[in-house]
Amino acid sequence: MIEVLYFAWVRERIGLPRERMETGAATVSELVEELRAREPRYAAAFADTAALRVAVDQELADFDAPLAGVREVAFFPPMTGG
């Protein structure tokens, strides 16, 4: 079971801040494909992964990061500072 967290406009498009899910995905990219296939709101949220960042167990990661043993995956837009 993985906890998937959504932040900012990702959360707004999906309509949930978080969810727990079973997945057969081996990588973050495979998880994104599973989510996209769920329904249109997920497809919209994950339409452009270049506009997203991901953290695996609260560490920034790439979309090819493995999910074995992972408890949490978070998706969010790039942070801007000022």
C-alpha positions as CSV (number, residue, x, y, z in Angstrom):
1,M,0.0,0.0,0.0
2,I,1.4,3.4,-1.0
3,E,0.2,6.8,0.2
4,V,0.0,9.2,-2.8
5,L,0.0,12.9,-2.0
6,Y,-1.1,15.7,-4.4
7,F,-0.2,19.4,-3.9
8,A,-1.2,22.7,-5.5
9,W,-2.8,22.5,-8.9
10,V,-2.3,18.7,-9.0
11,R,-4.6,18.4,-6.0
12,E,-7.1,20.8,-7.5
13,R,-7.3,18.9,-10.8
14,I,-7.7,15.5,-9.0
15,G,-9.9,16.8,-6.2
16,L,-8.1,14.9,-3.5
17,P,-5.1,15.8,-1.2
18,R,-4.1,12.2,-0.8
19,E,-5.1,8.6,-1.3
20,R,-3.9,5.2,-0.3
21,M,-3.6,2.7,-3.1
22,E,-2.4,-0.7,-4.1
23,T,-0.1,-0.6,-7.1
24,G,1.8,-3.0,-9.3
25,A,4.0,-0.2,-10.5
26,A,7.8,-0.7,-10.3
27,T,8.7,2.9,-10.8
28,V,7.2,6.4,-10.4
29,S,6.6,6.5,-14.2
30,E,4.6,3.3,-14.1
31,L,2.5,4.7,-11.2
32,V,1.8,7.8,-13.2
33,E,0.6,5.6,-16.1
34,E,-1.7,3.7,-13.7
35,L,-3.1,7.0,-12.4
36,R,-3.6,8.5,-15.9
37,A,-5.6,5.5,-16.9
38,R,-8.0,5.9,-14.0
39,E,-10.2,8.7,-15.2
40,P,-10.0,12.0,-17.1
41,R,-9.2,14.1,-14.0
42,Y,-6.0,12.1,-13.4
43,A,-5.2,12.2,-17.1
44,A,-5.4,16.0,-16.9
45,A,-3.3,16.2,-13.8
46,F,-0.6,14.0,-15.2
47,A,-0.8,15.2,-18.9
48,D,2.6,16.9,-18.7
49,T,5.1,15.3,-16.3
50,A,7.7,17.9,-17.3
51,A,5.6,20.3,-15.3
52,L,5.7,18.1,-12.2
53,R,8.2,17.2,-9.5
54,V,8.0,14.0,-7.4
55,A,9.2,13.1,-3.9
56,V,9.6,9.5,-2.8
57,D,9.4,9.0,1.0
58,Q,10.0,12.8,1.3
59,E,13.1,12.9,-0.8
60,L,13.1,14.5,-4.3
61,A,13.3,11.8,-6.9
62,D,13.1,11.2,-10.7
63,F,10.2,9.6,-12.5
64,D,12.4,6.5,-13.0
65,A,12.8,6.0,-9.2
66,P,11.9,2.5,-8.0
67,L,8.9,2.0,-5.8
68,A,10.0,-1.1,-4.0
69,G,9.6,-0.6,-0.2
70,V,8.3,3.0,-0.7
71,R,5.6,4.2,1.6
72,E,4.8,7.6,0.2
73,V,4.9,9.4,-3.2
74,A,4.1,13.1,-3.5
75,F,3.5,15.0,-6.7
76,F,3.8,18.8,-6.9
77,P,4.7,21.6,-9.3
78,P,8.2,23.0,-9.3
79,M,8.8,25.4,-6.4
80,T,9.6,29.0,-7.2
81,G,11.3,31.2,-4.7
82,G,11.7,34.9,-4.4
